[in-house]
């Protein structure tokens, strides 16, 4: 099988290109450095000037139902984008203090009034406050005000008193006024006007008769306003943030605590969490610089008998600077192309730092090895030739690593929701730029700073240590290769590996989805407390669903109206439904209105002998107690409405099981199923703010395994382009897949659940897990190809030296003990001697790089640190132990089969 003794066509082409790039860059190193630094600086300025934003809906897939439902909801609001949607959570400053005490309730109403009158927006060139620009949902906080009015009412009517401090009752129960005031729970009546207490009052306790509220520990105020044409998303967010900042920084009260919650506030906290990673980049850079300097110095001095110089320190630090240049350039280019910022992109520099340093180790190791063989003078042509040889030796391995990572993230971008797609684009672009800067910027720096093998000035003691270390490393490498080449040892390793796979699969089967927005926040974020309040105090008692009826039909048709009422009752009688007390359904009032005034309307028509100037619906909305329904209705003519073209209604659900996001996901499915029955009649859709998250419960597992499988297939194809030996490619591919399965399986056994962060990590792991196995496998394959290094070296006659002749041999004198030049042990020795120490450097340095993230009080950072450490550690084990063992078993099986057939013949 002669093809196994030659490198693949792709590798030969890539070697020729690598040599050309290396030698050209080495010819113009200063110009290359200046151009790279200029490009990096320009793009980094763009990065710094880009607005740091987040989109909580970005974790829902493009084709999710929630996106269609959100679009329908916005169309109903006649909004070109989201308007103001803010909830203010108010609790007593005194532990277990009731907000229904008059002094506290008064402060609550003051908060409502302050927000309604002091925070303005520009509407058609005029500054208006909330009361002035609010159109449809202005009375959401009326139940709270009515309670406060009841207290004020008692001051004017001293003959009335409070029972349980809540309900105004006259001493004479026959009094007409007392009959018109009923503050029962869940529905109250104040002077003929009914209102539900359910959406606003939480953490409640009931009176002895079970009809009235005794206390409430949490009151929620709602501020919702449809978007005006001249509003932008930015101005809407600024309004919500101004409200948040006022109560977070300026407001102080001895009686109540005020928290502001909105999508904008949530997104700002997610951005703050992402940007909090930036200081840890400095820590990671310092740790990596120290580690690179120490290990590079050790390798050069004690393995290659070179002097310790400042140049080695400089190259080590530059190796850590290069990935930051790549990230700045890549992000700047993406932002110039219109890609928006995502907080999860703050992880990218850590990932690229780990990959880039790995490549730098390989290049420095290759230079040192080639330098140790050089006998000709190191003049300028020779240095150019050697830099070309460095890229020839390391280029394919670096390219496999880069292309597989880029491919992994590109496929991830094609199959992932928008927020993770941005993360994938950022990573793919940064890895490409890192490969570019490695081949240009770092190669140019090496041209200027890479040391020669001059040993003048090295003490005799140091030389003895160098010789001793060289012998120790050589003997250990020989022993290790001999041991792992033993069929019993390699078989034992494979069996242990199989047990490892079994436990990993067990963990993978147990992996479940769990969504908690709190995972995106810092430990000191106020959103953690608010999310906890919402989960434990609000959601179990009132979880609303909005139903948009897009084609309500003729509301004068009784059968049509009955069908609409049937839709409402369908939802009201579902499991977990609160029922009619929580429902806001305009037809309930409209039908009663028509029944009460139908005779007057008919008489009015007869008297005028013509149709009334105002339609029934317009007259209905003119009544003060019905005017608030205008926000729930859309008409053919907004000025003089004749027919209702769309309307919205809401109803509530409750239950302690709704604290679980998975249960809420099932509830959302049941809403959709109930509405689907009426789809042909009314084209109805449901809407809830949580839908973006809830849709991920089903989509995350599917998207994760599809992305992982597709990435695995294409990564294997990339490996095959550079390693044409099919068995070697299969071994690398299996090792990659097992590493990824191992990461998720053992994370699951540690209690980690599947969520958008883990989904991002899944894509990352496929790319990372291929790096080290690919390096080892490629160099093993290259050792089998006799013309690997000499086929495209292209040196001029005066450059020919021992460098070229050594390029096709093993890496050091320790290999001379192996007599058969193309034996399995020779090939494995070449592979481990070429990349063994660099990949150990890379693996350990990556763990050090991830270390600072582990100390952050941020779920995203901890998970990336844990996953990256686990992935790299497993990748090291596979690259240095499992793959050699698998290659050994393969070698013994192939030769056993050959001997069997040869005996048969």
VOZANU-357456 format. One record per residue (C-alpha): residue in three letters; x negated, y negated, z negated. Coordinates in steps of 0.5 Angstrom, whole numbers, padded with zeros to 4 digits, always signed. Layout:
# residues N
AlaXYZ
...
This chain:
# residues 905
Unk+0000+0000+0000
Unk-0005-0005+0003
Unk+0000-0011+0002
Unk-0001-0011-0006
Unk-0009-0012-0005
Unk-0007-0019-0002
Unk-0003-0025-0005
Unk+0003-0027-0002
Unk+0004-0032+0004
Unk+0007-0037-0001
Unk+0001-0036-0006
Unk-0004-0037+0000
Unk+0000-0043+0003
Unk+0001-0046-0004
Unk-0007-0045-0006
Unk-0009-0049+0001
Unk-0004-0054-0001
Unk-0007-0054-0008
Unk-0014-0054-0006
Unk-0013-0060-0002
Unk-0009-0064-0007
Unk-0014-0063-0012
Unk-0020-0065-0008
Unk-0017-0071-0005
Unk-0015-0073-0012
Unk-0022-0072-0014
Unk-0024-0076-0008
Unk-0020-0082-0011
Unk-0019-0081-0018
Unk-0019-0089-0020
Unk-0014-0091-0015
Unk-0010-0085-0017
Unk-0009-0087-0024
Unk-0008-0094-0023
Unk-0002-0092-0018
Unk+0001-0087-0023
Unk+0001-0091-0029
Unk+0004-0097-0025
Unk+0010-0092-0023
Unk+0011-0090-0030
Unk+0011-0097-0033
Unk+0016-0099-0028
Unk+0021-0094-0029
Unk+0019-0094-0036
Unk+0022-0101-0036
Unk+0028-0099-0033
Unk+0029-0094-0038
Unk+0028-0099-0044
Unk+0033-0103-0041
Unk+0039-0098-0040
Unk+0045-0098-0044
Unk+0045-0092-0049
Unk+0052-0090-0049
Unk+0055-0083-0050
Unk+0062-0080-0047
Unk+0065-0075-0052
Unk+0070-0073-0046
Unk+0063-0071-0042
Unk+0063-0064-0045
Unk+0070-0062-0042
Unk+0069-0059-0035
Unk+0071-0063-0029
Unk+0076-0058-0027
Unk+0079-0058-0034
Unk+0086-0059-0036
Unk+0085-0064-0041
Unk+0082-0068-0035
Unk+0088-0068-0031
Unk+0092-0069-0037
Unk+0088-0075-0039
Unk+0089-0078-0032
Unk+0096-0077-0032
Unk+0097-0081-0039
Unk+0093-0086-0036
Unk+0097-0087-0030
Unk+0103-0087-0035
Unk+0100-0093-0039
Unk+0099-0096-0032
Unk+0091-0097-0034
Unk+0085-0097-0030
Unk+0081-0093-0036
Unk+0082-0092-0043
Unk+0085-0098-0047
Unk+0084-0100-0055
Unk+0086-0093-0059
Unk+0083-0094-0066
Unk+0085-0091-0073
Unk+0084-0094-0079
Unk+0083-0090-0085
Unk+0085-0093-0092
Unk+0084-0090-0099
Unk+0083-0092-0106
Unk+0077-0094-0109
Unk+0079-0091-0115
Unk+0079-0083-0115
Unk+0086-0080-0114
Unk+0089-0087-0114
Unk+0095-0088-0111
Unk+0096-0093-0105
Unk+0103-0093-0106
Unk+0102-0098-0112
Unk+0104-0105-0110
Unk+0097-0108-0111
Unk+0094-0103-0107
Unk+0099-0103-0101
Unk+0099-0110-0101
Unk+0091-0110-0099
Unk+0093-0104-0094
Unk+0098-0109-0091
Unk+0093-0115-0091
Unk+0088-0110-0087
Unk+0094-0109-0082
Unk+0095-0116-0081
Unk+0088-0118-0081
Unk+0086-0113-0075
Unk+0092-0116-0071
Unk+0091-0123-0072
Unk+0083-0124-0072
Unk+0080-0119-0067
Unk+0081-0122-0060
Unk+0081-0120-0053
Unk+0081-0124-0046
Unk+0087-0123-0042
Unk+0088-0127-0036
Unk+0083-0133-0038
Unk+0086-0133-0045
Unk+0084-0131-0052
Unk+0089-0127-0055
Unk+0090-0123-0061
Unk+0092-0116-0062
Unk+0099-0118-0064
Unk+0099-0122-0057
Unk+0096-0117-0052
Unk+0100-0111-0055
Unk+0105-0109-0051
Unk+0108-0102-0052
Unk+0106-0099-0059
Unk+0106-0105-0063
Unk+0110-0102-0069
Unk+0106-0096-0070
Unk+0104-0099-0077
Unk+0112-0101-0079
Unk+0113-0096-0084
Unk+0107-0098-0088
Unk+0110-0105-0088
Unk+0117-0103-0089
Unk+0114-0100-0096
Unk+0111-0107-0097
Unk+0117-0111-0096
Unk+0121-0106-0101
Unk+0116-0109-0106
Unk+0117-0116-0104
Unk+0125-0115-0104
Unk+0125-0112-0111
Unk+0122-0119-0113
Unk+0128-0123-0110
Unk+0133-0118-0113
Unk+0131-0117-0120
Unk+0137-0113-0121
Unk+0134-0107-0117
Unk+0129-0103-0119
Unk+0124-0097-0117
Unk+0125-0090-0119
Unk+0118-0086-0118
Unk+0115-0093-0116
Unk+0118-0092-0109
Unk+0125-0093-0107
Unk+0129-0099-0109
Unk+0135-0097-0112
Unk+0141-0101-0115
Unk+0143-0100-0122
Unk+0150-0100-0119
Unk+0149-0095-0114
Unk+0156-0097-0110
Unk+0152-0104-0109
Unk+0152-0105-0101
Unk+0145-0107-0101
Unk+0142-0100-0104
Unk+0146-0096-0100
Unk+0142-0099-0094
Unk+0136-0098-0097
Unk+0133-0090-0097
Unk+0126-0089-0097
Unk+0126-0082-0097
Unk+0121-0077-0094
Unk+0120-0076-0088
Unk+0125-0080-0085
Unk+0127-0087-0089
Unk+0132-0092-0087
Unk+0131-0100-0089
Unk+0137-0104-0087
Unk+0139-0099-0082
Unk+0133-0098-0079
Unk+0130-0091-0079
Unk+0122-0090-0079
Unk+0118-0084-0080
Unk+0113-0084-0086
Unk+0109-0077-0083
Unk+0104-0081-0078
Unk+0102-0086-0083
Unk+0102-0083-0090
Unk+0097-0077-0092
Unk+0095-0074-0099
Unk+0102-0074-0101
Unk+0105-0072-0107
Unk+0113-0071-0108
Unk+0118-0073-0113
Unk+0121-0068-0118
Unk+0127-0068-0113
Unk+0123-0067-0107
Unk+0126-0072-0103
Unk+0121-0078-0104
Unk+0114-0080-0104
Unk+0110-0080-0111
Unk+0103-0082-0109
Unk+0099-0082-0103
Unk+0092-0082-0103
Unk+0091-0084-0095
Unk+0094-0089-0091
Unk+0093-0089-0083
Unk+0094-0095-0079
Unk+0094-0094-0071
Unk+0092-0100-0066
Unk+0093-0098-0059
Unk+0094-0103-0053
Unk+0094-0101-0046
Unk+0089-0104-0042
Unk+0089-0110-0038
Unk+0087-0111-0031
Unk+0081-0116-0033
Unk+0079-0111-0038
Unk+0073-0107-0038
Unk+0071-0101-0041
Unk+0065-0105-0044
Unk+0070-0110-0047
Unk+0075-0105-0050
Unk+0069-0102-0054
Unk+0066-0108-0056
Unk+0073-0110-0059
Unk+0073-0103-0063
Unk+0066-0104-0065
Unk+0067-0111-0068
Unk+0073-0108-0072
Unk+0068-0102-0074
Unk+0063-0107-0076
Unk+0067-0112-0080
Unk+0070-0107-0085
Unk+0063-0103-0085
Unk+0058-0109-0086
Unk+0063-0115-0088
Unk+0069-0113-0092
Unk+0069-0111-0099
Unk+0075-0110-0104
Unk+0075-0107-0111
Unk+0082-0103-0109
Unk+0081-0100-0103
Unk+0076-0097-0098
Unk+0077-0098-0090
Unk+0074-0093-0085
Unk+0075-0094-0078
Unk+0075-0089-0073
Unk+0076-0089-0065
Unk+0073-0085-0059
Unk+0068-0091-0059
Unk+0066-0091-0066
Unk+0065-0083-0065
Unk+0060-0084-0059
Unk+0056-0090-0062
Unk+0055-0085-0068
Unk+0053-0080-0063
Unk+0048-0085-0059
Unk+0045-0087-0066
Unk+0044-0079-0068
Unk+0040-0078-0061
Unk+0036-0084-0062
Unk+0034-0082-0069
Unk+0030-0077-0065
Unk+0025-0082-0062
Unk+0021-0083-0069
Unk+0020-0076-0069
Unk+0017-0076-0062
Unk+0011-0080-0065
Unk+0010-0075-0070
Unk+0010-0069-0065
Unk+0005-0073-0061
Unk+0000-0074-0067
Unk+0001-0067-0069
Unk+0000-0064-0061
Unk-0006-0069-0060
Unk-0009-0066-0066
Unk-0008-0059-0065
Unk-0010-0060-0057
Unk-0016-0063-0059
Unk-0018-0058-0064
Unk-0017-0052-0060
Unk-0020-0055-0054
Unk-0026-0057-0057
Unk-0026-0050-0060
Unk-0025-0047-0054
Unk-0031-0051-0050
Unk-0036-0051-0056
Unk-0035-0043-0058
Unk-0033-0040-0052
Unk-0036-0043-0046
Unk-0042-0046-0050
Unk-0041-0053-0049
Unk-0042-0059-0053
Unk-0037-0063-0057
Unk-0036-0070-0054
Unk-0031-0075-0054
Unk-0029-0074-0047
Unk-0026-0067-0049
Unk-0022-0071-0055
Unk-0020-0076-0049
Unk-0017-0071-0045
Unk-0013-0067-0050
Unk-0010-0074-0052
Unk-0009-0075-0045
Unk-0005-0068-0044
Unk+0000-0071-0049
Unk+0001-0077-0046
Unk+0002-0074-0039
Unk+0009-0071-0041
Unk+0011-0078-0044
Unk+0009-0081-0037
Unk+0013-0076-0034
Unk+0020-0077-0038
Unk+0019-0085-0037
Unk+0019-0084-0030
Unk+0024-0079-0029
Unk+0029-0082-0033
Unk+0028-0089-0030
Unk+0029-0086-0023
Unk+0035-0083-0025
Unk+0038-0089-0028
Unk+0036-0093-0022
Unk+0040-0088-0018
Unk+0046-0089-0023
Unk+0046-0083-0027
Unk+0048-0085-0034
Unk+0045-0084-0041
Unk+0046-0078-0045
Unk+0044-0078-0053
Unk+0042-0071-0052
Unk+0037-0073-0047
Unk+0033-0075-0053
Unk+0031-0068-0053
Unk+0028-0068-0046
Unk+0021-0071-0048
Unk+0020-0065-0053
Unk+0021-0060-0048
Unk+0017-0063-0043
Unk+0011-0064-0048
Unk+0011-0057-0049
Unk+0011-0055-0042
Unk+0006-0060-0040
Unk+0001-0059-0045
Unk+0001-0051-0043
Unk-0001-0053-0036
Unk-0006-0058-0039
Unk-0009-0052-0043
Unk-0009-0048-0037
Unk-0013-0053-0033
Unk-0018-0054-0038
Unk-0019-0047-0039
Unk-0020-0046-0031
Unk-0025-0052-0031
Unk-0029-0049-0037
Unk-0029-0042-0034
Unk-0031-0045-0027
Unk-0037-0050-0030
Unk-0040-0044-0034
Unk-0041-0040-0027
Unk-0044-0046-0023
Unk-0051-0046-0021
Unk-0051-0052-0016
Unk-0052-0059-0018
Unk-0045-0062-0020
Unk-0045-0068-0015
Unk-0039-0072-0013
Unk-0038-0067-0007
Unk-0038-0061-0012
Unk-0034-0064-0017
Unk-0029-0065-0012
Unk-0029-0058-0010
Unk-0029-0055-0017
Unk-0022-0060-0018
Unk-0019-0056-0012
Unk-0021-0050-0015
Unk-0018-0051-0021
Unk-0012-0053-0018
Unk-0012-0046-0014
Unk-0013-0042-0020
Unk-0008-0046-0024
Unk-0003-0048-0019
Unk+0001-0042-0017
Unk+0002-0041-0025
Unk+0004-0048-0026
Unk+0009-0048-0020
Unk+0012-0042-0022
Unk+0013-0045-0029
Unk+0016-0052-0026
Unk+0020-0049-0021
Unk+0023-0044-0025
Unk+0025-0049-0031
Unk+0027-0054-0025
Unk+0031-0048-0022
Unk+0034-0047-0029
Unk+0036-0054-0030
Unk+0039-0055-0023
Unk+0044-0049-0024
Unk+0046-0051-0030
Unk+0047-0058-0028
Unk+0052-0055-0022
Unk+0056-0051-0027
Unk+0056-0055-0033
Unk+0060-0061-0036
Unk+0058-0068-0035
Unk+0054-0069-0041
Unk+0050-0063-0041
Unk+0049-0064-0033
Unk+0046-0071-0035
Unk+0041-0067-0040
Unk+0040-0062-0034
Unk+0038-0067-0029
Unk+0034-0071-0034
Unk+0030-0064-0035
Unk+0029-0062-0028
Unk+0027-0069-0026
Unk+0022-0070-0032
Unk+0019-0063-0031
Unk+0018-0064-0023
Unk+0015-0071-0025
Unk+0010-0067-0030
Unk+0008-0063-0025
Unk+0007-0068-0020
Unk+0003-0072-0026
Unk-0001-0066-0027
Unk-0003-0065-0020
Unk-0005-0072-0019
Unk-0006-0076-0026
Unk-0009-0071-0030
Unk-0013-0068-0025
Unk-0016-0075-0024
Unk-0017-0076-0031
Unk-0021-0069-0031
Unk-0025-0071-0025
Unk-0028-0077-0029
Unk-0028-0074-0036
Unk-0029-0066-0035
Unk-0036-0065-0038
Unk-0041-0061-0035
Unk-0044-0054-0039
Unk-0050-0058-0041
Unk-0053-0055-0048
Unk-0058-0060-0049
Unk-0058-0063-0056
Unk-0054-0056-0059
Unk-0057-0054-0065
Unk-0060-0047-0065
Unk-0054-0045-0071
Unk-0049-0047-0066
Unk-0052-0043-0060
Unk-0052-0037-0065
Unk-0045-0038-0067
Unk-0043-0039-0060
Unk-0046-0033-0058
Unk-0043-0029-0064
Unk-0036-0032-0062
Unk-0037-0030-0055
Unk-0039-0023-0057
Unk-0033-0022-0062
Unk-0028-0025-0057
Unk-0031-0020-0051
Unk-0031-0014-0056
Unk-0023-0016-0058
Unk-0021-0016-0051
Unk-0024-0010-0049
Unk-0021-0006-0055
Unk-0014-0009-0054
Unk-0014-0008-0047
Unk-0016-0001-0048
Unk-0011+0000-0054
Unk-0005-0002-0050
Unk-0007+0002-0044
Unk-0006+0008-0048
Unk+0000+0011-0046
Unk+0002+0013-0053
Unk+0001+0006-0056
Unk+0005+0003-0050
Unk+0010+0008-0050
Unk+0011+0006-0058
Unk+0011-0001-0056
Unk+0017+0000-0051
Unk+0021+0004-0056
Unk+0020-0002-0061
Unk+0022-0007-0056
Unk+0028-0002-0054
Unk+0031-0003-0062
Unk+0029-0010-0061
Unk+0034-0011-0055
Unk+0039-0007-0059
Unk+0040-0011-0065
Unk+0040-0017-0060
Unk+0046-0015-0056
Unk+0049-0013-0063
Unk+0048-0021-0065
Unk+0050-0023-0058
Unk+0057-0019-0058
Unk+0058-0022-0065
Unk+0057-0029-0062
Unk+0063-0034-0063
Unk+0065-0041-0061
Unk+0066-0046-0066
Unk+0067-0053-0065
Unk+0066-0059-0070
Unk+0065-0066-0068
Unk+0061-0067-0074
Unk+0055-0063-0071
Unk+0053-0069-0067
Unk+0052-0074-0073
Unk+0047-0075-0078
Unk+0048-0073-0085
Unk+0049-0081-0087
Unk+0054-0082-0082
Unk+0061-0085-0084
Unk+0064-0080-0079
Unk+0062-0074-0083
Unk+0067-0076-0088
Unk+0072-0079-0084
Unk+0072-0072-0080
Unk+0073-0069-0086
Unk+0078-0073-0088
Unk+0082-0072-0081
Unk+0081-0064-0082
Unk+0083-0063-0089
Unk+0088-0069-0090
Unk+0091-0071-0083
Unk+0091-0065-0078
Unk+0094-0060-0083
Unk+0100-0065-0084
Unk+0101-0068-0078
Unk+0098-0066-0071
Unk+0102-0070-0065
Unk+0103-0068-0058
Unk+0105-0073-0053
Unk+0109-0071-0047
Unk+0109-0075-0041
Unk+0116-0073-0037
Unk+0113-0076-0030
Unk+0120-0075-0026
Unk+0126-0075-0031
Unk+0131-0075-0026
Unk+0138-0079-0027
Unk+0139-0080-0034
Unk+0147-0082-0033
Unk+0147-0074-0031
Unk+0149-0071-0037
Unk+0146-0064-0035
Unk+0140-0067-0033
Unk+0140-0070-0040
Unk+0141-0064-0044
Unk+0136-0061-0040
Unk+0131-0066-0043
Unk+0133-0065-0050
Unk+0132-0058-0049
Unk+0125-0059-0047
Unk+0124-0063-0053
Unk+0128-0058-0058
Unk+0123-0053-0055
Unk+0117-0056-0058
Unk+0121-0058-0064
Unk+0122-0050-0065
Unk+0115-0048-0064
Unk+0111-0044-0069
Unk+0108-0050-0074
Unk+0113-0055-0071
Unk+0115-0060-0076
Unk+0121-0061-0072
Unk+0126-0067-0071
Unk+0123-0072-0077
Unk+0117-0072-0073
Unk+0119-0073-0066
Unk+0120-0080-0063
Unk+0125-0078-0057
Unk+0128-0085-0054
Unk+0134-0081-0051
Unk+0136-0079-0058
Unk+0137-0087-0059
Unk+0140-0088-0052
Unk+0145-0083-0052
Unk+0148-0085-0059
Unk+0148-0092-0056
Unk+0151-0090-0050
Unk+0157-0087-0054
Unk+0158-0092-0059
Unk+0158-0098-0053
Unk+0161-0094-0047
Unk+0168-0097-0048
Unk+0165-0104-0049
Unk+0161-0103-0043
Unk+0167-0101-0039
Unk+0171-0106-0041
Unk+0165-0111-0039
Unk+0165-0108-0032
Unk+0173-0109-0031
Unk+0173-0116-0034
Unk+0168-0118-0029
Unk+0170-0114-0023
Unk+0163-0112-0022
Unk+0157-0109-0024
Unk+0154-0112-0030
Unk+0148-0116-0029
Unk+0144-0112-0034
Unk+0143-0105-0033
Unk+0145-0100-0039
Unk+0137-0099-0041
Unk+0136-0106-0041
Unk+0141-0108-0045
Unk+0139-0102-0050
Unk+0132-0105-0050
Unk+0134-0112-0052
Unk+0137-0109-0059
Unk+0131-0110-0064
Unk+0132-0103-0067
Unk+0131-0100-0060
Unk+0126-0105-0057
Unk+0120-0101-0059
Unk+0122-0096-0054
Unk+0119-0100-0048
Unk+0112-0098-0050
Unk+0115-0090-0049
Unk+0118-0092-0042
Unk+0116-0094-0035
Unk+0121-0097-0030
Unk+0122-0098-0023
Unk+0123-0106-0024
Unk+0119-0108-0031
Unk+0122-0115-0031
Unk+0130-0112-0030
Unk+0129-0105-0031
Unk+0135-0101-0028
Unk+0132-0094-0028
Unk+0127-0090-0032
Unk+0122-0087-0028
Unk+0117-0084-0033
Unk+0118-0083-0041
Unk+0113-0081-0046
Unk+0115-0077-0053
Unk+0112-0075-0059
Unk+0113-0069-0064
Unk+0108-0067-0069
Unk+0106-0060-0072
Unk+0103-0058-0078
Unk+0099-0052-0082
Unk+0093-0051-0086
Unk+0091-0046-0080
Unk+0090-0052-0076
Unk+0084-0054-0079
Unk+0081-0049-0075
Unk+0079-0051-0068
Unk+0080-0045-0065
Unk+0087-0045-0068
Unk+0088-0052-0065
Unk+0086-0049-0058
Unk+0091-0044-0059
Unk+0097-0049-0060
Unk+0095-0053-0054
Unk+0096-0047-0050
Unk+0103-0046-0053
Unk+0104-0053-0052
Unk+0102-0053-0044
Unk+0106-0046-0044
Unk+0112-0049-0047
Unk+0112-0055-0042
Unk+0110-0051-0036
Unk+0117-0048-0036
Unk+0120-0055-0034
Unk+0115-0057-0029
Unk+0119-0056-0023
Unk+0125-0060-0026
Unk+0121-0066-0029
Unk+0113-0065-0028
Unk+0112-0066-0035
Unk+0105-0066-0038
Unk+0102-0066-0045
Unk+0096-0070-0048
Unk+0092-0070-0054
Unk+0086-0073-0056
Unk+0083-0067-0058
Unk+0084-0063-0051
Unk+0077-0065-0049
Unk+0074-0061-0054
Unk+0079-0056-0055
Unk+0079-0054-0047
Unk+0071-0052-0049
Unk+0073-0046-0053
Unk+0075-0042-0047
Unk+0070-0045-0042
Unk+0064-0045-0046
Unk+0063-0038-0046
Unk+0065-0037-0039
Unk+0060-0043-0036
Unk+0054-0040-0041
Unk+0054-0033-0038
Unk+0055-0035-0031
Unk+0050-0040-0032
Unk+0045-0036-0035
Unk+0046-0030-0030
Unk+0046-0035-0024
Unk+0039-0038-0027
Unk+0036-0031-0028
Unk+0037-0029-0021
Unk+0034-0035-0018
Unk+0029-0035-0023
Unk+0027-0028-0021
Unk+0027-0030-0013
Unk+0022-0036-0015
Unk+0017-0031-0018
Unk+0018-0026-0012
Unk+0016-0032-0008
Unk+0009-0032-0012
Unk+0009-0025-0014
Unk+0011-0020-0008
Unk+0009-0014-0012
Unk+0017-0012-0014
Unk+0015-0008-0020
Unk+0011-0014-0023
Unk+0017-0019-0021
Unk+0022-0014-0024
Unk+0018-0013-0031
Unk+0018-0021-0031
Unk+0025-0022-0030
Unk+0027-0017-0035
Unk+0022-0020-0040
Unk+0025-0027-0039
Unk+0032-0024-0040
Unk+0031-0020-0046
Unk+0028-0026-0049
Unk+0034-0030-0048
Unk+0038-0025-0050
Unk+0034-0024-0056
Unk+0034-0032-0058
Unk+0042-0032-0058
Unk+0043-0025-0061
Unk+0039-0027-0067
Unk+0041-0034-0067
Unk+0048-0031-0068
Unk+0046-0026-0073
Unk+0043-0032-0077
Unk+0050-0035-0077
Unk+0050-0040-0071
Unk+0056-0041-0067
Unk+0057-0042-0059
Unk+0058-0050-0058
Unk+0056-0055-0053
Unk+0049-0056-0056
Unk+0048-0048-0056
Unk+0050-0048-0049
Unk+0045-0053-0047
Unk+0040-0049-0051
Unk+0042-0043-0046
Unk+0040-0046-0040
Unk+0033-0049-0043
Unk+0031-0042-0046
Unk+0032-0038-0039
Unk+0027-0043-0036
Unk+0022-0043-0042
Unk+0022-0036-0043
Unk+0019-0035-0036
Unk+0013-0039-0037
Unk+0008-0034-0041
Unk+0011-0028-0038
Unk+0010-0031-0031
Unk+0003-0033-0033
Unk+0001-0027-0035
Unk+0004-0023-0029
Unk+0002-0028-0024
Unk-0006-0027-0026
Unk-0005-0019-0027
Unk-0002-0019-0020
Unk-0008-0024-0017
Unk-0013-0019-0020
Unk-0010-0014-0016
Unk-0011-0019-0010
Unk-0018-0018-0008
Unk-0018-0024-0004
Unk-0014-0029-0009
Unk-0019-0034-0010
Unk-0024-0034-0004
Unk-0018-0034+0002
Unk-0017-0041+0002
Unk-0023-0044-0002
Unk-0026-0048+0004
Unk-0032-0051+0001
Unk-0037-0054+0006
Unk-0044-0051+0006
Unk-0048-0055+0001
Unk-0042-0053-0004
Unk-0043-0046-0004
Unk-0045-0043-0010
Unk-0044-0038-0016
Unk-0037-0042-0017
Unk-0034-0038-0011
Unk-0037-0032-0012
Unk-0034-0031-0019
Unk-0027-0034-0017
Unk-0026-0027-0015
Unk-0029-0023-0021
Unk-0027-0023-0028
Unk-0027-0028-0033
Unk-0034-0027-0037
Unk-0039-0022-0038
Unk-0035-0018-0043
Unk-0031-0015-0036
Unk-0038-0012-0034
Unk-0037-0006-0038
Unk-0031-0004-0034
Unk-0034+0000-0028
Unk-0028+0001-0023
Unk-0027-0006-0020
Unk-0019-0005-0019
Unk-0017-0001-0025
Unk-0011-0003-0029
Unk-0016-0005-0035
Unk-0020-0009-0030
Unk-0014-0013-0028
Unk-0011-0013-0035
Unk-0017-0016-0037
Unk-0017-0021-0032
Unk-0010-0023-0034
Unk-0011-0024-0041
Unk-0018-0027-0041
Unk-0015-0032-0036
Unk-0009-0034-0039
Unk-0009-0031-0046
Unk-0012-0037-0050
Unk-0009-0042-0046
Unk-0002-0039-0047
Unk-0003-0038-0055
Unk-0005-0045-0055
Unk+0001-0047-0051
Unk+0006-0043-0056
Unk+0003-0045-0062
Unk+0003-0052-0060
Unk+0010-0052-0058
Unk+0012-0049-0065
Unk+0008-0055-0068
Unk+0012-0060-0063
Unk+0019-0057-0065
Unk+0017-0057-0072
Unk+0019-0065-0074
Unk+0026-0063-0071
Unk+0027-0058-0076
Unk+0026-0063-0082
Unk+0032-0068-0079
Unk+0038-0068-0082
Unk+0042-0067-0075
Unk+0045-0060-0073
Unk+0042-0062-0065
Unk+0035-0063-0067
Unk+0035-0057-0072
Unk+0038-0052-0067
Unk+0033-0054-0062
Unk+0027-0053-0066
Unk+0030-0046-0069
Unk+0031-0044-0061
Unk+0025-0047-0058
Unk+0021-0044-0064
Unk+0024-0037-0063
Unk+0024-0037-0055
Unk+0017-0039-0055
Unk+0015-0034-0060
Unk+0019-0028-0057
Unk+0016-0031-0050
Unk+0009-0030-0053
Unk+0010-0023-0056
Unk+0013-0021-0049
Unk+0007-0024-0045
Unk+0002-0022-0049
Unk+0004-0015-0052
Unk+0011-0013-0048
Unk+0009-0014-0041
Unk+0002-0011-0042
Unk+0005-0005-0045
Unk+0011-0005-0039
Unk+0005-0005-0034
Unk+0001+0000-0037
Unk+0007+0005-0038
Unk+0009+0003-0030
Unk+0002+0005-0029
Unk+0002+0011-0032
Unk+0008+0013-0029
Unk+0006+0011-0022
Unk+0000+0015-0022
Unk+0003+0021-0025
Unk+0008+0021-0020
Unk+0002+0020-0015
Unk-0002+0026-0018
Unk+0005+0030-0018
Unk+0006+0029-0010
Unk-0001+0030-0009
Unk-0001+0037-0012
Unk+0005+0039-0008
Unk+0002+0037-0002
